[in-house]
Amino acid sequence: MEKHNKVALVTGGNRGIGYELVRQLAMDGFKVILTSRNSETGHEAVQKLKDSHLDVSYVLMDISNEASILKAAAIVSEQYERLDVLINNAGIYLDENQKLVNMDPSILEKTLATNFFGAYHVIRSFMPLMEQQSYGRIINVSSEYGAMSEMSSSGVGAYKLSKLILNGLTQLIAAESENDIKINAVDPGWVSSDMGGPSAPRTPEQAARSILWLATIGPEGPSGGFFKDGNQIAW
């Protein structure tokens, strides 16, 4: 199947790593659906990419709202009738320098609602499009903070737990997936973005390149893995 016939969707694609993922996928010949919860910034990002003659469209989707996810999935199904690549990029980082048991429980709840349950509902809502064609590539943008070894050190507990569970979800869905549907998690590194801050050493462009190889792996490629810069890392 030619790339120009393939459809990719990126959550949180209006800025940072997400925007670069959209741009690089489109430059590589994909029809790309950029989703975000902010319609204004989403449309602005899409228009900028269209001005560069890239095949990008916008669909409103708030991954913390299941109804919004289901509506977006219905739109994609109706307009494209397929989905080949799904990248769960959207996420939040709300932690302050507090112990997990001392923080406001709403911080943990909001973090899990977006970073874990959001990704879960996106996968379960869009995966039927992949099952219809017995093909799909799902990438969960995670973090080394989600490795089990990180649980023995204090700090950023809500974020760590959310990525730990996301990594577990990746493995479980990989074990359940049939045909040529592959799902992997990837750590993009410390990236200069709204979340990573201006002092981070890595650009969004570099981060996107380190992720997108998983979008085009063949049937012999990995599934259920956790990667950084193309190398498998320990869960």
Residue pairs with C-beta under 8 A, 6 or more apart in sequence:
1 84
1 135
2 29
3 28
3 29
3 30
3 216
4 29
4 30
4 31
6 29
6 30
6 31
6 84
6 85
7 30
7 31
7 32
7 33
7 76
7 80
7 82
7 83
7 84
7 85
8 25
8 30
8 31
8 32
8 33
8 83
8 84
8 85
8 86
8 87
8 215
9 32
9 33
9 35
9 59
9 76
9 83
9 85
9 86
9 87
9 126
10 18
10 21
10 22
10 25
10 32
10 33
10 34
10 35
10 87
10 89
11 18
11 35
11 36
11 61
11 63
11 87
11 88
11 89
11 90
11 118
11 122
12 18
12 35
12 36
12 63
12 89
12 90
12 91
13 19
13 21
13 22
13 32
13 34
13 35
13 36
13 42
13 45
13 89
14 34
14 36
14 38
14 41
14 42
14 44
14 45
15 41
15 45
15 193
15 194
16 191
16 193
16 194
16 195
16 204
17 89
17 141
17 188
17 191
17 193
17 204
17 207
17 208
17 211
18 34
18 36
18 87
18 89
18 90
19 34
19 45
19 204
20 204
20 205
20 207
20 208
21 87
21 89
21 208
21 211
21 212
22 32
22 34
22 45
22 49
22 56
23 49
23 52
23 54
23 208
24 205
24 208
24 209
24 212
25 32
25 85
25 212
25 215
26 32
26 49
26 54
26 55
26 56
27 54
28 212
28 216
30 55
30 84
30 85
31 55
31 57
31 80
32 54
32 55
32 56
32 57
33 56
33 57
33 58
33 59
33 76
33 80
34 42
34 45
34 46
34 49
34 56
34 57
34 58
34 59
35 42
35 58
35 59
35 60
35 61
35 72
35 90
36 42
36 45
36 58
36 60
36 61
36 90
37 60
37 61
37 62
37 63
37 64
37 65
37 68
37 90
39 58
39 60
42 58
42 60
43 58
45 58
46 56
46 57
46 58
49 56
50 56
59 72
59 75
59 76
60 68
60 72
61 68
61 69
61 71
61 72
61 122
62 68
62 69
63 69
63 88
63 90
63 114
63 118
63 119
63 121
63 122
64 110
64 113
64 114
64 117
64 118
66 121
69 118
69 121
69 122
69 125
70 125
72 125
73 125
73 126
73 129
76 83
76 126
76 129
77 129
81 129
82 129
82 132
82 133
83 126
83 129
83 130
83 136
84 130
84 133
84 135
84 136
84 137
85 136
85 137
85 138
85 139
85 215
86 122
86 123
86 126
86 127
86 130
86 136
86 137
86 138
86 139
87 138
87 139
87 141
87 211
87 215
88 118
88 119
88 122
88 123
88 138
88 139
88 140
88 141
89 141
90 114
90 118
91 114
91 115
91 141
91 162
91 195
92 110
92 111
92 114
92 115
92 195
93 111
93 156
93 159
93 195
94 107
94 110
94 111
94 158
94 159
95 103
95 107
95 111
95 155
95 156
95 157
95 158
95 159
96 103
96 107
97 155
99 154
99 157
100 108
100 157
100 158
100 161
103 157
103 158
107 158
108 157
108 158
108 161
111 158
111 159
111 161
111 162
112 158
112 161
112 162
112 165
114 162
115 159
115 162
115 163
115 166
116 162
116 165
116 166
116 169
119 140
119 166
119 169
120 169
123 138
123 169
123 173
123 183
127 136
127 138
127 181
129 136
130 136
130 138
130 181
131 178
131 179
131 181
134 178
134 179
134 180
134 181
135 179
135 180
135 181
136 180
136 181
136 182
137 181
137 182
137 183
137 214
137 215
137 216
137 217
138 173
138 181
138 182
138 183
138 184
139 183
139 184
139 185
139 186
139 211
139 214
139 215
140 166
140 167
140 169
140 170
140 183
140 184
140 185
140 186
141 185
141 186
141 188
141 211
142 163
142 166
142 167
142 170
142 185
142 186
142 187
142 226
143 159
143 163
143 187
144 150
144 187
144 228
144 233
145 156
145 159
145 160
145 163
146 160
146 162
146 163
146 164
146 165
146 166
146 167
146 185
147 164
147 167
147 226
147 233
147 234
147 235
148 164
148 234
148 235
149 234
150 160
150 164
151 160
151 164
166 185
167 185
167 226
167 235
170 183
170 184
170 185
170 224
170 226
171 224
171 235
173 183
174 182
174 183
174 184
174 223
174 224
175 224
177 183
177 223
180 219
181 223
182 214
182 217
182 221
182 222
182 223
183 223
183 224
184 214
184 222
184 223
184 224
184 225
184 226
184 227
185 225
185 226
185 227
186 210
186 211
186 214
186 226
186 227
186 228
187 226
187 227
187 228
187 233
188 202
188 207
188 208
188 210
188 211
189 202
189 206
189 207
189 210
189 228
189 229
190 196
190 200
190 201
190 202
191 200
191 202
191 203
191 204
191 206
191 207
192 198
192 199
192 200
192 201
192 202
192 203
192 204
193 200
193 204
196 202
210 228
210 229
210 230
213 230
214 221
214 227
222 232
225 232
226 232
226 233
226 234
226 235
227 233
